[in-house]
Amino acid sequence: MHPQTDTLEFDEYRLKLPDPNMIPRLWRFYNRLQTHLRSSPFSTDVNTCAIIDGKSIANDIKSSVADEINKMKNCIGKCPGLGIVLVGQRHDSHTFIRLKLRACHEVGIATFLKQLPEDCSQDEVYHVVSKLNDDPDVHGVIVQLPLPRHLNEDKVVEFVSPEKDVDGLHPLNIGMLAMGRDPFFIPCAPKACIELLLRQGIEITGSRVVVLGKSKISGLPISLLLQSHLATVSTLHAFTDNPEHVTRQADIVVSDVGNPNVVRGHWLKPGAIVIDMGATQVKDSSRQCGFRITGDVCYEEANKVVSAITPVPGGAGPVTISMLLSNTLESAKRAFRFG
Amino acid sequence: MHPQTDTLEFDEYRLKLPDPNMIPRLWRFYNRLQTHLRSSPFSTDVNTCAIIDGKSIANDIKSSVADEINKMKNCIGKCPGLGIVLVGQRHDSHTFIRLKLRACHEVGIATFLKQLPEDCSQDEVYHVVSKLNDDPDVHGVIVQLPLPRHLNEDKVVEFVSPEKDVDGLHPLNIGMLAMGRDPFFIPCAPKACIELLLRQGIEITGSRVVVLGKSKISGLPISLLLQSHLATVSTLHAFTDNPEHVTRQADIVVSDVGNPNVVRGHWLKPGAIVIDMGATQVKDSSRQCGFRITGDVCYEEANKVVSAITPVPGGAGPVTISMLLSNTLESAKRAFRFG
C-alpha cells in the first residue's frame, strides 16, 4: 500500500475526543451538581481533613432503597428479588451471604438462596443459575465467589444473565462500562467509590486520579468508571516501580490492594482525597474476635496530609453492600417498568 | 452493621494482584521472548533512535496470513470470509472499503460486501448483519463506521456476533479485554500498537506508559491491552491539564488523538518509545492529492529525543489493516478447527 492509502485506511480508526455524555446516566445529575457543592475540593489546609462517613451514606442509601421498595409494594404489590448461589462450605462465604441476606431483609428485598455441595459439577451450577435467570420473581442473581477450584468461575459469572447481573461482573457489563456506555449494572465496590466522591461534592472531571490495584471486581472497574467521569486515571499495581512517585501527583487516590498501611502519608499530595477500598484482617489479640480490620492507607499519617479520607472500617465497606441493594432495586424497577 | 461485619462484607470484594497469565494468550510467547531481544529498550543514546518500519511489519504479517490461507485451501479446500456492511455514500467509507477489499484479495480472504442506501432503517441493517452472522462462509463481520446519524451505531455494533466481530468492538469483546481474558478478537489498532512494541522487543511489563486519547476503537482498548501486559498505564484526554507533565515520565507514549504535531519533543523522556497512532489529513497544495497525512507527534523533534518511533505514514497504519486480515484468518481457523 502506498502512504496515502494506508493512512487513509488508518485514519478511519479515529474517534471523537471524550464526550461528557459518556458519563454513566446514573451520575450525570451529580456531575452537574458537584461544581456547586465544593468550590475547591483539594484544600491544602490540613486542618480541614474531612472524614468521609461511609456508614451514614450507606444508611441514607438503604433507607431510600427501603422507601422505594415500600412504594413499589403499595403501588403494584411487588418487591425486588435477589437470587444467591452459594457453593460449598467456606466460612467467609457463608458469613458474607448471611450479611447480604440480612441487608436484603432490612430493606424489603426477597431473597432466593440456592446452596450447592462443594463437589457439585459446573453443569449443576449452570442449572441453578439458569433457573434464577428465568425466574420472573428474581431481579438480581449473584454467585458467591470464590467457587471451589474445580469450577470455572469466569464461565459461571458469564452464565448469569447480564440483565440480572447485579454484581456487574459479566464481561458485557464491564465492556459497556469501559466504553462509557450505561451497563445494566455497575459493580458494587466501584459504584460505592464514585458515590463517596460525588456525595463529597468532589470534582472528578479533569482531576488526576491514581487507582492502586486492578482487580476485576474493584480496581479495574473503578479505573474505568473514573475515566467515564473524565478523570485522568493512572492505574498502579504490583509491577509498578516507585508507586509513591505517581500517587504524590494525584488529586484523588483510590487504593484497592489489600495490603495494610501500604500507602503512607508521604505518598500523598497535601489536600488530596483518599478513598481506601482496602480491608484486611490483621491479628489483634486485644479484640474479642482476635483481629481488626485495616485499610491500605496509613490513616494516622494520611489524615494529617489530605483534605478528605474514608476510614476503615466504616468507609467504603458499608456503601459497597448498600450498592448491591440499589442495583437489585434498579433491576426490579426496570422489570416492572416502575418509577 | 457494626465495623467488623461491614468490612468482612467488604473484604470479599478483593482479588489477587495482577497475574502474568492475564496477558492475552496471543502474546504470551512474545513476552517470554522479549527480554532476550533487547536488554534495555529505553536507551538514552539519542543516536540510536530506531524508526519502526510499519510497512515491512505489515508485509510480514500479510505474507504469513497469505501462507496460512494457502495451507488452509490445500488442506481443507476452504478459505476465510469477511462480510462487510456499507451504508450510504460517504466518500471516505467507500475508500476504506476499497482498501479492505484489496487487502483481503491480496491474501486470499473471500469478501461479501453488502451495501445499503443512506436512508435505510435500523432493522434493514440488523437484517443484513444477521444474515452475515448466520452465514457459515463468513468468519468476520464488520460494519463500516460511521453510520448515518439516524442509525444507532452502538446497537448495530452490538448486533454483530461476538464470534465474528473481527473489529473487536463488541462490548463483550471489550469487556473480556478489560478483564485480562482472551476476547474473541482484539480491535485492530490496539493489536497493531502492541505488535509494534513486541516486534521491537520492548519490555511492556512494568513500564510506565501514557496513552493519549480514549476512543472506543483505539485509545481505550490500547490502555486495556497494555494493562493486561502489566504496564503502568496513564490515560490522558482532552480534559487533562498539562499532559506534557505526564508524558515526560513515560517509557512508552502512545498517541491517538488525531491532533497533528500536538506531542512535541519536550513532551518526551529521552530514550522513550513513541507509537504514533494519529493520522490526520493536512492540506498540502504541493501534493497531487492536495493533502498530506500528519501524525500526533512532531516527528522531527521527537526523533532527536526518543529511542524508537513509528513514522506517519508508514508506521501503525499499515499494521492496523493487516490485523483485520489476521483476525479474520483467526476466526476461520476457529470455525474450521484448523491449525
Interface residues (C-beta under 8 A of the other chain):
Chain A: M1 P3 Q4 T5 D6 T7 L8 E9 F10 D11 E12 Y13 R14 L15 K16 L17 P18 K55 A58 D92 S93 T95 F96 L99 K100 A103 L145 D154 H170 P171 L172 N173 I174 G175 M176 L177 A178 M179 G180 R181 C188 A189 T205 G206 G213 K214 S215 K216 I217 S218 G219 L220 L224 Q227 L230 A231 T232 V233 S234 T235 L236 H237 A238 F239 T240 D241 V246 D256 V257 G258 M277 G278 A279 T280 Q281 C289 I293 V312 P313 G314 A316 G317 P318 T320 I321
Chain B: M1 P3 Q4 T5 D6 T7 L8 E9 F10 D11 E12 Y13 R14 L15 K16 L17 P18 K55 A58 D92 S93 T95 F96 L99 K100 A103 L145 D154 H170 P171 L172 N173 I174 G175 M176 L177 A178 M179 G180 R181 C188 A189 T205 G206 G213 K214 S215 K216 I217 S218 G219 L220 L224 Q227 L230 A231 T232 V233 S234 T235 L236 H237 A238 F239 T240 D241 V246 D256 V257 G258 M277 G278 A279 T280 Q281 C289 I293 V312 P313 G314 A316 G317 P318 T320 I321
